[in-house]
């Protein structure tokens, strides 16, 4: 009964997310209240997401990005990029997605998206291109790049750890590159050649997105000393994030960087607070208890078992890849990819043992599928971070991201059974 109740709540949330009859943040927080009042999550815990490390990380990195804007560093970098790359929409998209993908394969894709956000806004201002044409592709690039290495996204770490815990050999650091690189290249080519046609073409969001970026760039102090300070602090933060082994958690690193920037007067306290995107904060925090409810109520397992029944007793590699990919990908559109992987990876070991398949192949499909959260803004933090600055609506992600998911699926269908045979 609890699982059915949770699925009903989820269906209602999806309706309001797609129609946007209510603001996205209001819908998310209403979802948190609903699962609490339904007894699926303790009422005392429904707002714990506001203190979650991921929320703190996003807020801290947004402050770092604001410092890049207010000191003029982002504009200086942007002008350099425009001079060397040109003002072509395709070339800028290729650079933004490529840089995001490469950096996110080694760094946190959340931190990388937040760091690139002010730079991309500056590039759009300098090249007279609407940010709506570049921010979503940049976020997608960061998401795609995370598939390349074991540390690029939590899904990969969870898949490798699950294998090790089950007594199998975990994935190597660059082993994911066999699928990550083809998926990333195909995804970038799709956005540059086809996906751009699905992006919003106007800037009419009620917020004056283009003008806002231009004003922010013009309002920068252009103080060389402050630019140098921001560059040093940002570089130090990125190094700490790259070397993050649990000694200094990512969200703590972001807070340290933000405090240093305010203390060194690279931006004021007011500017720091104004740089935090509160819609993103409440959207992410509100969906966390819903994710917990999906797991604890058994709703996610109910969905998984229903789809796995489609495989039959002797499924082919194509059938296994298809069902597991769309199961993983479907769940990650409505809950975090970390939670999706945590739920499905242990289940994947059991599935592999029941059908006599190699667990490494099964978990690779799950890891890739849970990283393809491109069809909604709530599936992954990079999508949330560009939601408001880009003036996007929920359906913009559905229209642009769904074909990208299909591209990733086709690449996975070709590569995974070949590199990791299901029945060696």
C-alpha positions in Angstrom: 0.0 0.0 0.0 2.9 2.4 0.9 4.4 1.7 -2.5 1.2 2.5 -4.4 0.7 5.7 -2.3 4.2 6.8 -3.2 3.7 6.1 -6.9 0.4 8.2 -6.9 2.3 11.1 -5.2 5.0 10.8 -7.8 2.5 10.8 -10.7 0.9 14.0 -9.4 4.3 15.6 -9.0 5.3 14.7 -12.6 2.0 16.2 -13.8 2.8 19.5 -12.1 6.4 19.4 -13.1 5.5 19.0 -16.8 2.5 21.5 -16.8 4.2 24.0 -14.5 0.9 25.0 -13.1 2.8 25.7 -9.9 6.4 26.9 -9.7 8.9 24.1 -9.8 10.2 24.8 -6.3 6.7 24.9 -4.9 5.9 21.5 -6.5 9.1 20.0 -5.1 8.5 21.2 -1.5 4.8 20.1 -1.8 6.1 16.7 -2.7 8.3 16.7 0.5 5.2 17.6 2.6 3.1 14.9 0.8 5.4 12.0 1.6 5.8 13.3 5.1 2.1 13.6 5.8 1.5 10.2 4.1 3.9 8.6 6.7 6.4 7.5 4.0 9.1 9.7 5.6 9.3 11.0 9.2 7.9 14.5 9.3 11.0 15.7 11.2 13.2 14.7 8.3 11.3 16.1 5.3 13.4 19.3 5.2 16.7 17.7 5.9 17.6 18.2 2.3 18.2 21.9 3.0 21.3 21.0 4.9 22.4 18.2 2.5 26.1 18.4 1.3 25.1 18.6 -2.3 22.9 21.7 -1.7 25.8 23.3 0.2 28.2 22.4 -2.6 25.9 24.0 -5.2 25.5 27.2 -3.1 29.2 27.5 -2.4 30.2 27.0 -6.1 27.5 29.5 -7.2 29.2 32.1 -4.9 32.6 31.2 -6.5 31.0 31.7 -9.9 29.6 35.1 -8.8 33.1 36.2 -7.7 34.4 35.4 -11.2 31.7 37.7 -12.6 31.9 40.6 -10.2 35.7 40.9 -10.5 35.6 40.7 -14.3 37.6 37.4 -14.5 34.7 35.6 -16.3 34.4 38.4 -18.8 38.1 38.4 -19.4 38.1 34.7 -20.1 35.0 35.0 -22.2 36.5 37.7 -24.4 39.6 35.5 -24.9 37.4 32.5 -25.9 35.4 34.6 -28.4 38.6 36.0 -29.9 40.1 32.5 -30.5 36.9 30.5 -31.1 34.7 33.1 -32.8 31.1 34.0 -32.3 29.6 31.0 -34.1 26.9 29.2 -32.1 28.2 25.8 -33.1 31.9 26.5 -32.3 30.9 28.0 -28.9 28.7 25.0 -28.1 31.4 22.6 -29.1 33.9 24.3 -26.8 31.5 24.7 -23.8 30.4 21.1 -24.0 33.9 19.8 -24.7 35.5 21.6 -21.8 32.7 20.6 -19.5 33.0 17.0 -20.5 36.8 16.8 -20.1 36.9 18.6 -16.7 33.9 16.6 -15.4 35.5 13.3 -16.1 38.0 14.2 -13.3 36.1 16.8 -11.2 32.7 17.0 -9.7 30.2 17.7 -12.5 28.3 19.9 -10.1 31.3 22.0 -9.2 32.3 22.1 -12.9 28.9 23.3 -14.0 28.8 26.0 -11.4 32.3 27.1 -12.3 31.5 27.3 -16.0 28.2 29.0 -15.6 29.5 32.6 -15.2 32.0 32.0 -18.0 29.4 30.7 -20.4 27.1 33.7 -19.5 30.0 36.0 -20.3 30.7 34.3 -23.6 27.0 34.6 -24.5 27.1 38.3 -23.6 30.3 38.9 -25.6 29.1 37.0 -28.7 25.5 38.3 -28.5 24.1 34.8 -28.3 21.2 33.9 -25.9 22.3 31.9 -22.9 19.4 29.6 -23.5 21.3 28.3 -26.5 24.4 27.4 -24.6 23.7 26.7 -20.9 21.7 23.4 -21.3 24.3 22.0 -23.7 27.1 22.9 -21.3 25.2 21.1 -18.4 24.7 18.1 -20.7 28.4 18.1 -21.5 29.3 18.0 -17.8 26.9 15.1 -17.4 28.2 13.1 -20.3 31.9 13.6 -19.2 31.1 12.1 -15.8 30.7 8.7 -17.5 34.3 8.6 -18.7 36.1 7.7 -15.4 35.1 5.9 -12.2 35.2 9.1 -10.2 33.3 11.2 -12.8 29.9 10.5 -11.3 28.6 8.8 -8.1 26.9 6.2 -10.3 30.2 4.8 -11.5 31.6 4.7 -8.0 28.5 2.9 -6.7 28.6 0.3 -9.6 32.3 -0.4 -9.0 31.8 -0.6 -5.2 28.8 -2.9 -5.5 30.9 -5.3 -7.7 33.7 -5.3 -5.1 31.3 -5.9 -2.2 29.8 -8.9 -4.1 33.3 -10.5 -4.5 33.9 -9.5 -8.1 36.7 -7.3 -9.5 35.6 -3.6 -9.5 35.9 -1.4 -12.6 39.2 0.2 -13.4 39.7 4.0 -13.2 39.6 4.4 -17.0 37.6 1.3 -17.8 34.4 3.4 -18.1 36.1 5.3 -21.0 35.3 2.4 -23.4 31.7 3.5 -23.2 32.1 7.0 -21.8 34.1 8.4 -24.7 31.8 7.2 -27.4 28.7 8.3 -25.5 30.3 11.8 -24.9 31.4 12.2 -28.5 28.0 11.1 -29.8 26.2 13.3 -27.4 28.2 16.4 -28.3 27.8 15.8 -32.0 24.0 15.3 -31.5 23.7 18.7 -29.7 25.8 20.6 -32.2 24.2 19.0 -35.3 20.6 18.2 -34.2 19.9 19.0 -30.6 20.3 22.7 -31.0 17.2 22.7 -33.1 15.2 21.8 -30.0 16.6 24.5 -27.8 14.5 27.6 -27.0 15.1 30.3 -29.6 13.8 33.3 -27.8 14.9 35.1 -24.6 11.4 36.0 -23.4 11.3 34.5 -20.0 10.2 37.5 -18.0 13.6 37.9 -16.5 15.6 39.5 -19.4 18.2 36.8 -19.5 20.4 38.4 -22.2 20.2 41.8 -20.5 20.9 40.3 -17.1 24.1 38.7 -18.4 25.3 41.9 -20.0 24.6 44.0 -16.9 26.5 41.5 -14.7 29.4 41.7 -17.1 29.4 45.5 -17.2 29.1 45.8 -13.4 32.3 43.9 -12.8 35.1 45.8 -11.1 37.9 44.7 -13.4 40.3 44.9 -10.6 43.4 42.9 -11.6 44.4 42.1 -8.0 40.9 40.7 -7.3 40.9 38.8 -10.5 44.2 37.2 -9.5 42.8 36.4 -6.0 39.7 34.7 -7.5 41.8 32.7 -10.0 44.1 31.4 -7.2 41.2 30.5 -4.9 39.2 28.9 -7.7 42.3 26.9 -8.8 42.9 25.8 -5.2 39.3 24.8 -4.8 39.3 22.7 -8.0 42.5 21.0 -7.0 40.9 20.1 -3.6 37.8 18.8 -5.4 39.9 16.7 -7.7 41.9 15.3 -4.9 38.9 14.8 -2.7 39.4 11.5 -0.9 37.1 12.1 2.0 39.7 14.2 3.9 38.0 17.4 2.9 34.4 16.8 1.6 33.4 18.7 -1.5 30.8 20.8 0.2 33.3 21.9 2.8 35.8 22.9 0.1 33.1 25.0 -1.6 32.3 26.8 1.6 36.0 27.5 2.4 36.4 29.0 -1.1 33.2 31.1 -0.7 34.4 32.4 2.7 37.8 33.3 1.4 36.2 35.2 -1.5 34.0 37.3 0.8 36.8 37.8 3.3 39.2 39.0 0.6 36.5 41.4 -0.6 36.4 39.8 -4.0 32.6 40.2 -3.6 30.4 41.6 -0.9 28.3 39.6 1.5 25.2 40.8 -0.2 26.5 39.8 -3.6 27.3 36.3 -2.3 23.7 35.8 -0.9 22.2 37.2 -4.1 24.2 34.7 -6.2 22.6 31.7 -4.7 19.8 30.3 -6.9 17.2 29.5 -4.3 14.8 27.9 -6.8 17.5 25.2 -7.4 18.1 24.8 -3.6 14.5 24.2 -2.8 13.9 22.1 -5.9 16.8 19.7 -5.0 16.0 19.7 -1.3 12.3 19.1 -1.9 12.9 16.1 -4.1 15.2 14.4 -1.6 12.5 13.0 0.7 10.5 11.9 -2.4 13.6 9.9 -3.4 13.9 8.4 0.1 10.2 7.5 0.0 10.5 5.7 -3.4 13.2 3.5 -1.8 11.8 2.9 1.6 8.2 2.3 0.4 9.4 -0.3 -2.1 7.9 1.8 -5.0 11.2 1.8 -6.9 11.7 -2.0 -6.5 8.1 -2.5 -7.7 8.9 -0.5 -10.8 12.1 -2.4 -11.3 10.5 -5.9 -10.9 7.7 -5.0 -13.3 10.1 -4.0 -16.0 12.5 -6.9 -15.4 9.6 -9.3 -15.9 9.7 -8.1 -19.5 13.0 -9.9 -20.1 11.7 -13.4 -20.0 13.7 -16.5 -18.9 16.4 -16.4 -21.6 16.9 -12.8 -22.6 19.3 -11.8 -25.3 22.0 -9.2 -24.8 20.0 -6.7 -26.7 17.0 -7.3 -24.5 19.0 -7.1 -21.3 20.7 -3.8 -22.4 17.4 -2.3 -23.5 15.4 -3.1 -20.4 18.1 -2.2 -17.9 19.1 1.0 -19.7 15.5 2.3 -19.8 14.8 1.2 -16.3 17.8 3.0 -15.0 17.3 6.0 -17.2 13.6 6.2 -16.3 14.3 6.2 -12.6 17.1 8.8 -12.8 14.7 11.3 -14.4 12.6 11.5 -11.3 15.2 10.8 -8.6 19.0 11.5 -8.2 21.3 9.3 -10.2 23.1 8.5 -7.0 19.9 7.1 -5.4 19.0 5.3 -8.7 22.4 3.6 -8.8 22.2 2.7 -5.1 18.9 1.0 -5.6 19.6 -0.7 -8.9 23.2 -1.9 -8.6 22.5 -4.5 -5.8 19.5 -5.6 -7.8 21.7 -5.9 -10.9 23.9 -8.4 -9.1 20.9 -10.6 -8.4 19.6 -10.2 -11.9 23.0 -11.3 -13.4 23.1 -14.3 -11.2 19.6 -15.4 -12.0 20.0 -15.2 -15.8 23.7 -16.4 -15.8 25.1 -13.1 -17.1 28.3 -11.3 -16.3 27.6 -8.9 -13.4 30.1 -6.4 -14.9 28.1 -6.1 -18.1 24.8 -5.7 -16.1 26.2 -3.0 -13.8 27.8 -1.1 -16.7 24.4 -0.7 -18.3 22.9 0.5 -15.0 25.8 3.0 -14.4 25.4 4.5 -17.9 21.6 4.5 -17.7 21.6 6.3 -14.4 23.9 9.0 -15.8 21.6 9.9 -18.6 19.4 12.2 -16.6 18.8 14.7 -19.5 15.0 14.8 -19.9 14.1 16.6 -16.6 15.8 19.3 -14.5 15.4 17.3 -11.3 17.4 14.2 -12.2 20.9 15.7 -11.8 22.3 18.9 -10.2 23.9 20.3 -13.4 20.5 20.4 -15.0 19.1 22.3 -12.0 21.9 24.8 -11.9 21.2 26.1 -15.4 17.4 26.0 -15.0 16.9 29.6 -13.8 19.9 31.3 -15.5 18.8 29.8 -18.8 15.2 30.7 -18.3 14.3 27.1 -19.2 11.0 25.4 -18.6 10.5 21.7 -17.7 9.4 20.8 -21.1 12.6 22.3 -22.7 14.5 19.4 -21.0 12.0 16.9 -22.2 12.1 18.0 -25.8 15.9 18.5 -26.0 17.1 15.7 -23.6 14.9 12.8 -24.7 16.6 12.4 -28.2 20.0 12.7 -26.4 19.0 9.7 -24.2 18.1 7.7 -27.3 21.5 8.6 -28.8 23.2 7.3 -25.6 21.1 4.2 -25.7 22.1 3.3 -29.3 25.8 3.8 -28.4 25.4 1.6 -25.3 23.6 -1.0 -27.4 26.5 -1.2 -29.7 29.4 -0.9 -27.3 28.5 -2.5 -24.0 27.8 -6.1 -25.2 30.9 -5.9 -27.3 33.4 -4.7 -24.6 31.6 -6.5 -21.7 29.9 -9.6 -23.1 26.9 -10.7 -21.1 27.5 -14.3 -21.7 31.3 -14.8 -22.2 
